[in-house]
Amino acid sequence: MKILFITATRIGDAVLSTGLLDYLIRQHPDARVTVACGPDAAPLFAELPNLDRLIPMPKERWSMHWVRLWWACVNIHWDLVVDLRKSVVAYILSSTNRYTLANSKEPVHRVRLIADVMGLPETPMPHIWIKDERRAEAAGLLPSHRPVLAVGPTTNWVAKTWRADNFVALIERLTGPTGILPGAQVAIFGAPHERPQAQPVIDALPADQVIDLVGKIDLLTVYACMERCAFYVGNDSALMHLAAASGIPTLGLFGPSSEVFYAPWGWHAAVARTNESFDTIFPKNFDHRSSGTLMDSLTVDAAEGEARRLWARATARAA
């Protein structure tokens, strides 16, 4: 059986699509899978056990990336095509069954919307595939004798970014003597180009407490490290979705993005958001490329309160 799975350009959206792919693999364990996605998201699928081919799709002028995808797939008869990009490609390839993402009339989380592509009654959890070598590498990066608080202080645009001094204050509370993780080390995550956002947080914490992983490990190793952490807090970003997929308690910080569609998805996930709702926080003529942060009405007290409530629920569930 041959499956073509066309998924997102952005890493976070690609993570949210992995639950459906995992469902397909479990339903068809002998299938060979081709994944087409954006080049940034492609590493997420590199260790997929059923992977036949991985096709990165850098965006090109005049939508030529879709022509190239068609050309790469046209000589194959596909038993199943799943297209989460609403492209025409799914309809012009030879396939026995095809499923495409539909528009929802009601506000619904992205993970549920993806599950509705195939009419699944239960929403499959996002799932990342990694080999034991990744977990061994993570074991060498993070201690086993102390809990680790994972922090994602970066985002792809400034308006969604909680200020560095807020992150520092929250870290000090969560790892202090009365915090949820007293004495914990702190692993800071981010992409290479996001170091300017992360550096003020790193610099403000004791050197012997910080594990600086910003730009130093790839996506799958990030995920393996997340699995070893006790708790994650960070802005609305791909890192947040990776943390939630790993199963650790994950607190996402929201302001000018909607938790209705993009809250971290998992049994142990929660949101702390600004006083303003998503619908009211945007100024007129908002431009994410030039806007400063719109996260200032989310206080450290509010974020700490949500972190403590999430931790209490997660520990009670584990008991």
Contacts in CASP RR format, 6 or more apart in sequence:
PFRMAT RR
TARGET T0000
AUTHOR 0000-0000-0000
METHOD contacts of the structure
MODEL  1
MKILFITATRIGDAVLSTGLLDYLIRQHPDARVTVACGPDAAPLFAELPN
LDRLIPMPKERWSMHWVRLWWACVNIHWDLVVDLRKSVVAYILSSTNRYT
LANSKEPVHRVRLIADVMGLPETPMPHIWIKDERRAEAAGLLPSHRPVLA
VGPTTNWVAKTWRADNFVALIERLTGPTGILPGAQVAIFGAPHERPQAQP
VIDALPADQVIDLVGKIDLLTVYACMERCAFYVGNDSALMHLAAASGIPT
LGLFGPSSEVFYAPWGWHAAVARTNESFDTIFPKNFDHRSSGTLMDSLTV
DAAEGEARRLWARATARAA
1 28 0 8 1.000
1 30 0 8 1.000
1 31 0 8 1.000
1 32 0 8 1.000
1 79 0 8 1.000
1 80 0 8 1.000
2 31 0 8 1.000
2 32 0 8 1.000
2 34 0 8 1.000
2 52 0 8 1.000
2 76 0 8 1.000
2 77 0 8 1.000
2 78 0 8 1.000
2 79 0 8 1.000
2 80 0 8 1.000
3 24 0 8 1.000
3 28 0 8 1.000
3 31 0 8 1.000
3 32 0 8 1.000
3 33 0 8 1.000
3 34 0 8 1.000
3 78 0 8 1.000
3 79 0 8 1.000
3 80 0 8 1.000
3 81 0 8 1.000
3 82 0 8 1.000
4 33 0 8 1.000
4 34 0 8 1.000
4 36 0 8 1.000
4 73 0 8 1.000
4 76 0 8 1.000
4 78 0 8 1.000
4 80 0 8 1.000
4 81 0 8 1.000
4 82 0 8 1.000
4 93 0 8 1.000
4 95 0 8 1.000
5 21 0 8 1.000
5 24 0 8 1.000
5 33 0 8 1.000
5 34 0 8 1.000
5 35 0 8 1.000
5 36 0 8 1.000
5 82 0 8 1.000
5 84 0 8 1.000
6 36 0 8 1.000
6 37 0 8 1.000
6 69 0 8 1.000
6 81 0 8 1.000
6 82 0 8 1.000
6 83 0 8 1.000
6 84 0 8 1.000
6 85 0 8 1.000
6 87 0 8 1.000
6 89 0 8 1.000
6 90 0 8 1.000
7 13 0 8 1.000
7 14 0 8 1.000
7 17 0 8 1.000
7 21 0 8 1.000
7 35 0 8 1.000
7 36 0 8 1.000
7 37 0 8 1.000
7 41 0 8 1.000
7 84 0 8 1.000
7 85 0 8 1.000
8 14 0 8 1.000
8 16 0 8 1.000
8 17 0 8 1.000
8 37 0 8 1.000
8 38 0 8 1.000
8 41 0 8 1.000
8 84 0 8 1.000
8 85 0 8 1.000
9 37 0 8 1.000
9 38 0 8 1.000
9 40 0 8 1.000
9 41 0 8 1.000
9 57 0 8 1.000
9 59 0 8 1.000
10 40 0 8 1.000
10 41 0 8 1.000
10 238 0 8 1.000
11 40 0 8 1.000
11 41 0 8 1.000
11 44 0 8 1.000
11 219 0 8 1.000
11 238 0 8 1.000
11 241 0 8 1.000
11 242 0 8 1.000
12 41 0 8 1.000
12 237 0 8 1.000
12 238 0 8 1.000
12 241 0 8 1.000
12 242 0 8 1.000
13 41 0 8 1.000
13 110 0 8 1.000
14 37 0 8 1.000
14 38 0 8 1.000
14 41 0 8 1.000
14 44 0 8 1.000
14 45 0 8 1.000
15 44 0 8 1.000
15 126 0 8 1.000
15 128 0 8 1.000
15 238 0 8 1.000
15 241 0 8 1.000
15 242 0 8 1.000
15 245 0 8 1.000
16 110 0 8 1.000
16 111 0 8 1.000
16 114 0 8 1.000
16 126 0 8 1.000
16 241 0 8 1.000
16 262 0 8 1.000
16 265 0 8 1.000
17 84 0 8 1.000
17 114 0 8 1.000
17 126 0 8 1.000
18 44 0 8 1.000
18 126 0 8 1.000
18 127 0 8 1.000
18 128 0 8 1.000
18 245 0 8 1.000
19 111 0 8 1.000
19 114 0 8 1.000
19 124 0 8 1.000
19 125 0 8 1.000
19 126 0 8 1.000
19 127 0 8 1.000
20 82 0 8 1.000
20 84 0 8 1.000
20 114 0 8 1.000
20 115 0 8 1.000
20 117 0 8 1.000
20 118 0 8 1.000
20 120 0 8 1.000
20 124 0 8 1.000
21 33 0 8 1.000
21 35 0 8 1.000
21 48 0 8 1.000
21 82 0 8 1.000
21 127 0 8 1.000
22 124 0 8 1.000
22 125 0 8 1.000
22 126 0 8 1.000
22 127 0 8 1.000
23 118 0 8 1.000
23 120 0 8 1.000
23 124 0 8 1.000
24 31 0 8 1.000
24 33 0 8 1.000
24 80 0 8 1.000
24 82 0 8 1.000
25 31 0 8 1.000
25 33 0 8 1.000
25 48 0 8 1.000
25 49 0 8 1.000
25 50 0 8 1.000
28 80 0 8 1.000
29 50 0 8 1.000
31 50 0 8 1.000
31 79 0 8 1.000
31 80 0 8 1.000
32 50 0 8 1.000
32 52 0 8 1.000
33 48 0 8 1.000
33 50 0 8 1.000
33 51 0 8 1.000
33 52 0 8 1.000
34 51 0 8 1.000
34 52 0 8 1.000
34 53 0 8 1.000
34 54 0 8 1.000
34 55 0 8 1.000
34 73 0 8 1.000
35 42 0 8 1.000
35 45 0 8 1.000
35 48 0 8 1.000
35 51 0 8 1.000
35 53 0 8 1.000
35 54 0 8 1.000
35 55 0 8 1.000
36 55 0 8 1.000
36 57 0 8 1.000
36 69 0 8 1.000
36 73 0 8 1.000
37 44 0 8 1.000
37 45 0 8 1.000
37 55 0 8 1.000
37 56 0 8 1.000
37 57 0 8 1.000
38 56 0 8 1.000
38 57 0 8 1.000
38 58 0 8 1.000
39 56 0 8 1.000
39 57 0 8 1.000
39 58 0 8 1.000
42 54 0 8 1.000
42 56 0 8 1.000
43 218 0 8 1.000
43 219 0 8 1.000
43 220 0 8 1.000
44 128 0 8 1.000
44 219 0 8 1.000
44 220 0 8 1.000
45 51 0 8 1.000
45 54 0 8 1.000
45 129 0 8 1.000
46 54 0 8 1.000
46 220 0 8 1.000
47 129 0 8 1.000
47 130 0 8 1.000
47 131 0 8 1.000
47 134 0 8 1.000
47 220 0 8 1.000
48 54 0 8 1.000
48 129 0 8 1.000
49 129 0 8 1.000
55 69 0 8 1.000
55 72 0 8 1.000
57 65 0 8 1.000
57 68 0 8 1.000
57 69 0 8 1.000
58 65 0 8 1.000
59 65 0 8 1.000
60 68 0 8 1.000
66 87 0 8 1.000
66 88 0 8 1.000
66 89 0 8 1.000
69 87 0 8 1.000
69 89 0 8 1.000
70 89 0 8 1.000
70 92 0 8 1.000
70 93 0 8 1.000
73 89 0 8 1.000
73 93 0 8 1.000
74 93 0 8 1.000
74 94 0 8 1.000
76 93 0 8 1.000
76 94 0 8 1.000
77 94 0 8 1.000
77 95 0 8 1.000
77 96 0 8 1.000
78 93 0 8 1.000
78 94 0 8 1.000
78 95 0 8 1.000
78 96 0 8 1.000
79 95 0 8 1.000
79 96 0 8 1.000
79 97 0 8 1.000
80 95 0 8 1.000
80 96 0 8 1.000
80 97 0 8 1.000
80 98 0 8 1.000
80 99 0 8 1.000
81 90 0 8 1.000
81 93 0 8 1.000
81 95 0 8 1.000
81 97 0 8 1.000
81 98 0 8 1.000
81 99 0 8 1.000
82 90 0 8 1.000
82 98 0 8 1.000
82 99 0 8 1.000
82 100 0 8 1.000
82 117 0 8 1.000
82 118 0 8 1.000
83 89 0 8 1.000
83 90 0 8 1.000
83 98 0 8 1.000
83 99 0 8 1.000
83 100 0 8 1.000
83 101 0 8 1.000
84 100 0 8 1.000
84 101 0 8 1.000
84 114 0 8 1.000
84 117 0 8 1.000
85 101 0 8 1.000
86 100 0 8 1.000
86 101 0 8 1.000
90 98 0 8 1.000
90 99 0 8 1.000
90 100 0 8 1.000
91 98 0 8 1.000
99 117 0 8 1.000
99 118 0 8 1.000
100 117 0 8 1.000
101 113 0 8 1.000
101 114 0 8 1.000
101 117 0 8 1.000
102 113 0 8 1.000
102 116 0 8 1.000
102 117 0 8 1.000
104 113 0 8 1.000
104 116 0 8 1.000
107 260 0 8 1.000
107 261 0 8 1.000
108 116 0 8 1.000
108 260 0 8 1.000
108 261 0 8 1.000
109 260 0 8 1.000
109 261 0 8 1.000
109 262 0 8 1.000
109 263 0 8 1.000
109 265 0 8 1.000
110 261 0 8 1.000
110 262 0 8 1.000
111 123 0 8 1.000
111 124 0 8 1.000
111 126 0 8 1.000
111 265 0 8 1.000
112 123 0 8 1.000
115 122 0 8 1.000
115 123 0 8 1.000
115 124 0 8 1.000
125 245 0 8 1.000
125 265 0 8 1.000
125 266 0 8 1.000
126 241 0 8 1.000
126 244 0 8 1.000
126 245 0 8 1.000
126 265 0 8 1.000
126 266 0 8 1.000
127 245 0 8 1.000
128 220 0 8 1.000
128 223 0 8 1.000
128 242 0 8 1.000
128 245 0 8 1.000
128 246 0 8 1.000
130 220 0 8 1.000
130 223 0 8 1.000
130 224 0 8 1.000
134 220 0 8 1.000
134 221 0 8 1.000
134 223 0 8 1.000
134 224 0 8 1.000
135 224 0 8 1.000
135 227 0 8 1.000
137 217 0 8 1.000
137 221 0 8 1.000
137 224 0 8 1.000
138 221 0 8 1.000
138 224 0 8 1.000
138 225 0 8 1.000
138 227 0 8 1.000
138 228 0 8 1.000
139 228 0 8 1.000
141 211 0 8 1.000
141 213 0 8 1.000
141 217 0 8 1.000
141 221 0 8 1.000
141 225 0 8 1.000
142 148 0 8 1.000
142 185 0 8 1.000
142 187 0 8 1.000
142 211 0 8 1.000
142 225 0 8 1.000
142 228 0 8 1.000
142 229 0 8 1.000
143 185 0 8 1.000
144 228 0 8 1.000
146 183 0 8 1.000
146 184 0 8 1.000
146 185 0 8 1.000
147 181 0 8 1.000
147 183 0 8 1.000
147 184 0 8 1.000
147 185 0 8 1.000
147 229 0 8 1.000
147 230 0 8 1.000
147 231 0 8 1.000
148 184 0 8 1.000
148 185 0 8 1.000
148 186 0 8 1.000
148 187 0 8 1.000
148 211 0 8 1.000
148 228 0 8 1.000
148 229 0 8 1.000
148 230 0 8 1.000
149 171 0 8 1.000
149 174 0 8 1.000
149 175 0 8 1.000
149 181 0 8 1.000
149 184 0 8 1.000
149 185 0 8 1.000
149 186 0 8 1.000
149 187 0 8 1.000
149 229 0 8 1.000
149 230 0 8 1.000
149 231 0 8 1.000
149 232 0 8 1.000
149 233 0 8 1.000
150 186 0 8 1.000
150 187 0 8 1.000
150 189 0 8 1.000
150 225 0 8 1.000
150 226 0 8 1.000
150 229 0 8 1.000
150 231 0 8 1.000
150 232 0 8 1.000
150 233 0 8 1.000
150 243 0 8 1.000
150 248 0 8 1.000
151 167 0 8 1.000
151 171 0 8 1.000
151 186 0 8 1.000
151 187 0 8 1.000
151 188 0 8 1.000
151 189 0 8 1.000
151 201 0 8 1.000
151 232 0 8 1.000
151 233 0 8 1.000
151 234 0 8 1.000
152 188 0 8 1.000
152 189 0 8 1.000
152 190 0 8 1.000
152 198 0 8 1.000
152 232 0 8 1.000
152 233 0 8 1.000
152 234 0 8 1.000
152 235 0 8 1.000
152 237 0 8 1.000
152 239 0 8 1.000
152 240 0 8 1.000
153 161 0 8 1.000
153 162 0 8 1.000
153 164 0 8 1.000
153 167 0 8 1.000
153 188 0 8 1.000
153 197 0 8 1.000
153 198 0 8 1.000
153 201 0 8 1.000
153 234 0 8 1.000
153 235 0 8 1.000
154 161 0 8 1.000
154 189 0 8 1.000
154 190 0 8 1.000
154 191 0 8 1.000
154 194 0 8 1.000
154 197 0 8 1.000
154 198 0 8 1.000
154 214 0 8 1.000
154 235 0 8 1.000
154 237 0 8 1.000
154 239 0 8 1.000
155 161 0 8 1.000
155 197 0 8 1.000
155 235 0 8 1.000
155 236 0 8 1.000
155 237 0 8 1.000
156 237 0 8 1.000
157 288 0 8 1.000
157 289 0 8 1.000
157 291 0 8 1.000
158 288 0 8 1.000
158 291 0 8 1.000
158 292 0 8 1.000
158 293 0 8 1.000
159 256 0 8 1.000
159 286 0 8 1.000
159 288 0 8 1.000
159 291 0 8 1.000
159 292 0 8 1.000
159 293 0 8 1.000
159 294 0 8 1.000
159 295 0 8 1.000
160 235 0 8 1.000
160 236 0 8 1.000
160 237 0 8 1.000
160 254 0 8 1.000
160 255 0 8 1.000
160 256 0 8 1.000
160 257 0 8 1.000
160 293 0 8 1.000
160 294 0 8 1.000
160 295 0 8 1.000
161 197 0 8 1.000
161 235 0 8 1.000
161 293 0 8 1.000
161 295 0 8 1.000
162 234 0 8 1.000
162 235 0 8 1.000
162 253 0 8 1.000
162 293 0 8 1.000
162 295 0 8 1.000
162 298 0 8 1.000
162 303 0 8 1.000
163 293 0 8 1.000
163 295 0 8 1.000
163 296 0 8 1.000
164 197 0 8 1.000
164 200 0 8 1.000
164 201 0 8 1.000
164 204 0 8 1.000
165 200 0 8 1.000
165 204 0 8 1.000
166 295 0 8 1.000
166 298 0 8 1.000
166 300 0 8 1.000
166 303 0 8 1.000
167 201 0 8 1.000
167 233 0 8 1.000
167 234 0 8 1.000
168 200 0 8 1.000
168 201 0 8 1.000
168 204 0 8 1.000
168 205 0 8 1.000
169 300 0 8 1.000
170 233 0 8 1.000
170 300 0 8 1.000
170 303 0 8 1.000
170 304 0 8 1.000
170 307 0 8 1.000
171 186 0 8 1.000
171 201 0 8 1.000
171 205 0 8 1.000
173 179 0 8 1.000
173 300 0 8 1.000
173 304 0 8 1.000
174 180 0 8 1.000
174 181 0 8 1.000
174 184 0 8 1.000
174 231 0 8 1.000
174 233 0 8 1.000
174 304 0 8 1.000
174 307 0 8 1.000
175 181 0 8 1.000
175 182 0 8 1.000
175 183 0 8 1.000
175 184 0 8 1.000
175 186 0 8 1.000
175 209 0 8 1.000
176 182 0 8 1.000
176 183 0 8 1.000
179 308 0 8 1.000
180 231 0 8 1.000
180 307 0 8 1.000
180 308 0 8 1.000
180 311 0 8 1.000
181 230 0 8 1.000
181 231 0 8 1.000
183 209 0 8 1.000
184 230 0 8 1.000
185 209 0 8 1.000
185 210 0 8 1.000
185 211 0 8 1.000
186 205 0 8 1.000
186 209 0 8 1.000
186 210 0 8 1.000
186 211 0 8 1.000
187 211 0 8 1.000
187 213 0 8 1.000
187 225 0 8 1.000
187 229 0 8 1.000
188 198 0 8 1.000
188 201 0 8 1.000
188 202 0 8 1.000
188 210 0 8 1.000
188 211 0 8 1.000
188 212 0 8 1.000
188 213 0 8 1.000
188 214 0 8 1.000
189 213 0 8 1.000
189 214 0 8 1.000
189 222 0 8 1.000
189 225 0 8 1.000
189 239 0 8 1.000
190 198 0 8 1.000
190 213 0 8 1.000
190 214 0 8 1.000
190 215 0 8 1.000
190 239 0 8 1.000
191 214 0 8 1.000
191 215 0 8 1.000
192 214 0 8 1.000
192 215 0 8 1.000
194 214 0 8 1.000
194 215 0 8 1.000
195 214 0 8 1.000
195 215 0 8 1.000
198 214 0 8 1.000
199 214 0 8 1.000
202 210 0 8 1.000
202 212 0 8 1.000
202 214 0 8 1.000
213 222 0 8 1.000
213 225 0 8 1.000
217 225 0 8 1.000
219 242 0 8 1.000
222 239 0 8 1.000
222 242 0 8 1.000
223 242 0 8 1.000
223 245 0 8 1.000
223 246 0 8 1.000
226 232 0 8 1.000
226 242 0 8 1.000
226 243 0 8 1.000
226 246 0 8 1.000
226 248 0 8 1.000
227 246 0 8 1.000
227 247 0 8 1.000
227 248 0 8 1.000
229 243 0 8 1.000
229 246 0 8 1.000
229 248 0 8 1.000
230 248 0 8 1.000
230 249 0 8 1.000
231 248 0 8 1.000
231 249 0 8 1.000
231 250 0 8 1.000
231 251 0 8 1.000
231 307 0 8 1.000
231 311 0 8 1.000
232 239 0 8 1.000
232 240 0 8 1.000
232 243 0 8 1.000
232 244 0 8 1.000
232 248 0 8 1.000
232 249 0 8 1.000
232 250 0 8 1.000
232 251 0 8 1.000
233 250 0 8 1.000
233 251 0 8 1.000
233 252 0 8 1.000
233 253 0 8 1.000
233 303 0 8 1.000
233 307 0 8 1.000
234 240 0 8 1.000
234 251 0 8 1.000
234 252 0 8 1.000
234 253 0 8 1.000
235 252 0 8 1.000
235 253 0 8 1.000
235 295 0 8 1.000
236 252 0 8 1.000
236 253 0 8 1.000
236 254 0 8 1.000
236 255 0 8 1.000
236 257 0 8 1.000
236 259 0 8 1.000
236 262 0 8 1.000
240 250 0 8 1.000
240 252 0 8 1.000
240 264 0 8 1.000
241 264 0 8 1.000
241 265 0 8 1.000
243 250 0 8 1.000
243 264 0 8 1.000
244 250 0 8 1.000
244 264 0 8 1.000
244 265 0 8 1.000
244 266 0 8 1.000
244 268 0 8 1.000
244 269 0 8 1.000
245 265 0 8 1.000
245 266 0 8 1.000
247 266 0 8 1.000
247 267 0 8 1.000
247 268 0 8 1.000
248 268 0 8 1.000
249 268 0 8 1.000
249 269 0 8 1.000
249 270 0 8 1.000
249 310 0 8 1.000
249 311 0 8 1.000
249 314 0 8 1.000
250 264 0 8 1.000
250 266 0 8 1.000
250 268 0 8 1.000
250 269 0 8 1.000
250 270 0 8 1.000
251 264 0 8 1.000
251 269 0 8 1.000
251 270 0 8 1.000
251 271 0 8 1.000
251 272 0 8 1.000
251 303 0 8 1.000
251 306 0 8 1.000
251 307 0 8 1.000
251 310 0 8 1.000
252 263 0 8 1.000
252 264 0 8 1.000
252 269 0 8 1.000
252 270 0 8 1.000
252 271 0 8 1.000
252 272 0 8 1.000
253 271 0 8 1.000
253 272 0 8 1.000
253 273 0 8 1.000
253 295 0 8 1.000
253 298 0 8 1.000
253 303 0 8 1.000
254 263 0 8 1.000
254 271 0 8 1.000
254 272 0 8 1.000
254 273 0 8 1.000
254 274 0 8 1.000
254 278 0 8 1.000
255 273 0 8 1.000
255 274 0 8 1.000
255 276 0 8 1.000
255 278 0 8 1.000
255 281 0 8 1.000
255 294 0 8 1.000
255 295 0 8 1.000
255 298 0 8 1.000
256 278 0 8 1.000
256 281 0 8 1.000
256 282 0 8 1.000
256 286 0 8 1.000
256 288 0 8 1.000
256 291 0 8 1.000
256 294 0 8 1.000
256 295 0 8 1.000
257 278 0 8 1.000
258 278 0 8 1.000
259 271 0 8 1.000
259 273 0 8 1.000
259 278 0 8 1.000
260 278 0 8 1.000
263 269 0 8 1.000
263 271 0 8 1.000
264 270 0 8 1.000
264 271 0 8 1.000
267 317 0 8 1.000
268 310 0 8 1.000
268 313 0 8 1.000
268 314 0 8 1.000
268 317 0 8 1.000
269 310 0 8 1.000
270 306 0 8 1.000
270 309 0 8 1.000
270 310 0 8 1.000
270 313 0 8 1.000
271 306 0 8 1.000
272 298 0 8 1.000
272 302 0 8 1.000
272 303 0 8 1.000
272 305 0 8 1.000
272 306 0 8 1.000
272 307 0 8 1.000
273 298 0 8 1.000
274 281 0 8 1.000
274 294 0 8 1.000
274 295 0 8 1.000
274 296 0 8 1.000
274 297 0 8 1.000
274 298 0 8 1.000
275 297 0 8 1.000
275 298 0 8 1.000
276 294 0 8 1.000
276 297 0 8 1.000
281 294 0 8 1.000
282 294 0 8 1.000
283 291 0 8 1.000
END
